[in-house]
Amino acid sequence: MSRLDVVRDDVLAHPLHRACELELLHAAEGTSELRFQVNDFTANPLGTLHGGILYALMDVSCFFAAASLLSEDQAPVTVETHSSVLRAATKNESVLLRARADRIGRTLAAMRTEAFAVNEAGEERLIATGSVTKSILKTA
């Protein structure tokens, strides 16, 4: 059993993730894909995606990418993040997060993630990139 199998439902049930309407579309073989809406909860007062929400959910996308490669007695814990916001996403768009594990070592994992705004026509545009380093901890 993978770490992902152990924690998937609990992570998605987190109150922040529920409020963001976060959906896990895919997580396997060191990759993940998640989606959420730019809505009243995730938007800033200007009506565009709040940067803090974006940063937090980019980290979650990397968690799922790493967890898909770990055993159930291992937990990926964030030690460093870096995000670059390139442009805004607006209300009524969705955001697609794609993450991949570049390297999972014995004690550290290095991941990258990209965020895309998706309009009503299904067209994607890159809005942010990021990298996350996680420590791999033993849980048992």
Residue frames relative to the residue before (quaternion, step in Angstrom):
aa qw qx qy qz dx dy dz
M 1.0000 0.0000 0.0000 0.0000 0.00 0.00 0.00
S 0.3567 -0.7426 0.5267 0.2093 3.58 -0.94 0.86
R 0.6543 -0.4741 0.4058 0.4271 3.54 -1.32 0.24
L 0.6036 0.5793 -0.3430 0.4272 3.57 1.05 -0.77
D 0.6553 0.5160 -0.3097 0.4566 3.59 0.92 -0.89
V 0.6631 0.5270 -0.2965 0.4412 3.57 1.06 -0.80
V 0.8373 0.2788 -0.0941 0.4607 3.60 0.82 -0.98
R 0.3916 0.7662 -0.4629 0.2127 3.64 1.18 -0.33
D 0.7337 0.4361 -0.2562 0.4537 3.60 0.61 -1.10
D 0.6454 0.5210 -0.3232 0.4555 3.60 1.01 -0.77
V 0.6480 0.5067 -0.3252 0.4665 3.59 0.95 -0.82
L 0.6952 0.4689 -0.2818 0.4663 3.59 0.85 -0.90
A 0.6612 0.5082 -0.3020 0.4618 3.61 1.17 -0.52
H 0.4118 0.7040 -0.4877 0.3113 3.62 1.22 -0.13
P 0.5765 -0.6331 0.3812 0.3486 3.64 -0.85 0.88
L 0.6344 0.5141 -0.3420 0.4651 3.63 0.96 -0.73
H 0.6828 0.4928 -0.2876 0.4563 3.57 0.88 -0.94
R 0.6342 0.5129 -0.3255 0.4783 3.58 1.06 -0.72
A 0.6585 0.5117 -0.3125 0.4549 3.59 0.93 -0.88
C 0.6819 0.4639 -0.2732 0.4952 3.59 1.14 -0.65
E 0.3614 -0.7405 0.4784 0.3036 3.59 1.32 -0.15
L 0.1782 0.8206 -0.5176 0.1640 3.57 1.05 0.84
E 0.0856 -0.7829 0.6162 0.0105 3.54 -0.94 1.02
L 0.2792 -0.7153 0.6135 0.1843 3.56 -1.04 0.80
L 0.1940 -0.8078 0.5508 0.0804 3.56 -0.53 1.20
H 0.7941 -0.0631 0.1075 0.5948 3.55 1.08 -0.79
A 0.1704 0.7446 -0.6409 0.0765 3.56 -1.15 0.68
A 0.3813 0.6877 -0.5368 0.3059 3.56 -0.50 1.23
E 0.8686 0.1353 -0.0846 0.4691 3.52 -1.29 0.53
G 0.7303 -0.4651 0.2380 0.4402 3.57 0.97 0.91
T 0.6705 0.4195 -0.3192 0.5221 3.58 1.20 0.41
S 0.0265 -0.7807 0.6219 0.0559 3.53 -1.28 0.33
E 0.0978 -0.7551 0.6445 0.0696 3.50 -1.32 0.42
L 0.0007 -0.7941 0.6049 -0.0598 3.56 -0.75 1.13
R 0.1405 -0.7811 0.6036 0.0767 3.55 -1.25 0.47
F 0.0743 0.7610 -0.6440 0.0236 3.53 -1.23 0.63
Q 0.4961 -0.6710 0.4821 0.2668 3.55 -1.29 0.38
V 0.3491 -0.6370 0.6259 0.2838 3.54 -1.24 0.49
N 0.1358 0.7950 -0.5639 0.1775 3.54 -0.29 1.33
D 0.7767 -0.3256 0.2288 0.4883 3.59 -1.22 -0.22
F 0.6764 0.4894 -0.3019 0.4602 3.61 1.03 -0.71
T 0.7704 0.3879 -0.2032 0.4635 3.62 0.85 -0.90
A 0.6190 0.5527 -0.3476 0.4365 3.61 1.24 -0.19
N 0.4367 -0.6525 0.5501 0.2845 3.54 -1.27 0.49
P 0.7274 -0.4359 0.2781 0.4512 3.65 -1.20 0.06
L 0.6395 0.5232 -0.3286 0.4575 3.61 1.20 -0.35
G 0.5401 -0.6465 0.3871 0.3748 3.58 1.29 -0.11
T 0.6143 0.4988 -0.3651 0.4905 3.57 1.24 0.35
L 0.7036 -0.4731 0.3274 0.4169 3.56 -1.26 0.40
H 0.4192 -0.7003 0.5283 0.2340 3.56 -0.89 1.00
G 0.5101 -0.6864 0.4316 0.2869 3.57 -0.78 1.05
G 0.6428 0.5398 -0.3340 0.4288 3.61 0.95 -0.77
I 0.6209 0.5166 -0.3309 0.4879 3.56 1.07 -0.73
L 0.6483 0.5272 -0.3172 0.4485 3.56 0.91 -0.92
Y 0.6676 0.5006 -0.3109 0.4551 3.59 0.82 -0.97
A 0.6695 0.5175 -0.3051 0.4368 3.57 0.87 -0.97
L 0.7307 0.4313 -0.2553 0.4635 3.58 0.84 -0.92
M 0.5495 0.5572 -0.4038 0.4738 3.60 1.21 -0.33
D 0.6292 0.5226 -0.3249 0.4747 3.59 1.05 -0.75
V 0.6407 0.5166 -0.3198 0.4695 3.59 1.00 -0.80
S 0.6269 0.5305 -0.3480 0.4522 3.60 0.98 -0.75
C 0.6625 0.4862 -0.3019 0.4833 3.58 1.03 -0.75
F 0.5752 0.5699 -0.3714 0.4542 3.58 1.12 -0.64
F 0.6953 0.4712 -0.2854 0.4616 3.59 0.80 -0.98
A 0.6198 0.5290 -0.3533 0.4595 3.62 1.02 -0.68
A 0.6858 0.4715 -0.2828 0.4769 3.58 0.90 -0.90
A 0.6660 0.5341 -0.3096 0.4187 3.57 0.87 -0.97
S 0.6109 0.5704 -0.3556 0.4183 3.58 1.10 -0.59
L 0.7197 0.4204 -0.2398 0.4978 3.60 1.24 -0.35
L 0.6518 0.5463 -0.3057 0.4282 3.59 1.23 -0.26
S 0.5015 -0.6186 0.5044 0.3339 3.53 -1.24 0.43
E 0.6789 -0.5297 0.3228 0.3930 3.57 -1.22 0.42
D 0.6907 0.4520 -0.2956 0.4809 3.63 1.17 -0.34
Q 0.6212 0.4861 -0.3525 0.5035 3.59 1.24 0.43
A 0.0887 -0.7926 0.6023 0.0342 3.56 -1.08 0.77
P 0.2963 -0.7478 0.5637 0.1878 3.60 -0.87 0.93
V 0.0513 -0.8029 0.5932 -0.0285 3.57 -0.69 1.15
T 0.4636 -0.7182 0.4501 0.2581 3.57 -0.72 1.09
V 0.0912 -0.7845 0.6121 0.0397 3.53 -1.03 0.93
E 0.8018 0.0112 -0.0046 0.5975 3.59 1.18 -0.41
T 0.0185 -0.7781 0.6277 0.0152 3.54 -1.11 0.76
H 0.0261 -0.7534 0.6558 0.0390 3.51 -1.26 0.50
S 0.0120 0.7991 -0.5996 0.0414 3.55 -0.87 0.98
S 0.1141 -0.7571 0.6393 0.0720 3.52 -1.15 0.71
V 0.2019 -0.7669 0.6001 0.1047 3.55 -0.67 1.13
L 0.2415 -0.8152 0.5199 0.0830 3.55 -0.68 1.15
R 0.7738 -0.1207 0.1029 0.6132 3.57 1.11 -0.73
A 0.5897 -0.6160 0.4141 0.3182 3.54 -1.30 0.32
A 0.2356 -0.6763 0.6680 0.2022 3.47 -1.41 0.35
T 0.2785 -0.7917 0.5283 0.1282 3.58 -0.98 0.81
K 0.6905 -0.4561 0.3530 0.4366 3.53 -1.31 0.33
N 0.7910 0.2789 -0.2750 0.4700 3.50 -1.22 0.79
E 0.5806 0.4811 -0.4128 0.5109 3.59 1.24 0.26
S 0.3166 -0.6866 0.5988 0.2642 3.53 -1.27 0.25
V 0.2929 -0.7230 0.5952 0.1930 3.53 -1.30 0.35
L 0.1849 -0.7676 0.6106 0.0613 3.52 -0.90 1.07
L 0.1329 -0.7875 0.6002 0.0440 3.56 -0.77 1.08
R 0.0420 -0.7833 0.6202 -0.0006 3.57 -0.82 1.03
A 0.0138 -0.8105 0.5842 -0.0407 3.56 -0.68 1.13
R 0.0414 -0.7775 0.6265 0.0352 3.53 -1.26 0.50
A 0.4152 -0.6701 0.5582 0.2587 3.51 -1.19 0.66
D 0.2946 -0.7518 0.5646 0.1707 3.56 -0.69 1.08
R 0.7860 -0.1060 0.0988 0.6009 3.56 1.05 -0.83
I 0.0958 -0.7434 0.6599 0.0525 3.52 -1.02 0.92
G 0.1026 -0.8083 0.5793 0.0223 3.54 -0.51 1.20
R 0.7493 -0.3731 0.2857 0.4666 3.54 -1.28 -0.33
T 0.8259 0.1709 -0.0647 0.5334 3.60 0.99 -0.83
L 0.7809 0.2424 -0.1395 0.5586 3.61 1.21 -0.33
A 0.1466 -0.7541 0.6332 0.0943 3.53 -1.26 0.59
A 0.1564 -0.7720 0.6113 0.0771 3.57 -1.00 0.88
M 0.0084 -0.8138 0.5786 -0.0546 3.55 -0.74 1.13
R 0.1938 -0.7314 0.6374 0.1456 3.54 -1.37 0.36
T 0.0622 -0.7916 0.6072 0.0273 3.52 -1.20 0.58
E 0.1265 -0.7604 0.6318 0.0816 3.52 -1.23 0.58
A 0.2030 -0.7643 0.6025 0.1077 3.55 -1.11 0.77
F 0.1027 -0.7897 0.6047 0.0104 3.53 -0.94 1.00
A 0.3116 -0.6872 0.6178 0.2215 3.57 -1.03 0.79
V 0.1350 -0.7791 0.6100 0.0515 3.55 -0.99 0.89
N 0.2714 -0.7828 0.5405 0.1461 3.57 -0.62 1.13
E 0.7427 -0.4285 0.2827 0.4299 3.57 -1.31 0.07
A 0.6540 0.4939 -0.3092 0.4824 3.61 1.21 -0.46
G 0.5439 -0.6393 0.3873 0.3814 3.59 1.29 -0.03
E 0.4673 0.6703 -0.4498 0.3604 3.59 1.25 0.19
E 0.2606 -0.7771 0.5608 0.1171 3.55 -0.96 0.95
R 0.0186 0.7586 -0.6505 -0.0309 3.54 -1.23 0.61
L 0.5015 -0.6668 0.4711 0.2862 3.54 -0.96 0.95
I 0.0875 -0.8208 0.5636 0.0312 3.59 -0.78 1.02
A 0.8129 -0.0029 0.0177 0.5821 3.62 1.16 -0.42
T 0.1378 -0.7413 0.6477 0.1093 3.51 -1.33 0.46
G 0.0270 0.8167 -0.5761 0.0208 3.55 -1.15 0.44
S 0.1733 -0.7395 0.6344 0.1438 3.47 -1.38 0.23
V 0.1078 -0.7830 0.6122 0.0198 3.53 -1.11 0.77
T 0.1464 -0.7410 0.6493 0.0894 3.53 -1.07 0.85
K 0.0681 -0.7990 0.5974 0.0096 3.54 -0.89 1.00
S 0.3885 -0.6648 0.5862 0.2521 3.51 -1.16 0.68
I 0.2924 -0.7370 0.5825 0.1791 3.58 -1.03 0.79
L 0.0859 -0.8206 0.5650 -0.0086 3.54 -0.45 1.27
K 0.4024 -0.6549 0.5746 0.2810 3.55 -1.24 0.50
T 0.2842 -0.7916 0.5216 0.1434 3.57 -0.85 0.97
A 0.7509 0.3494 -0.2118 0.5188 3.59 1.15 -0.37
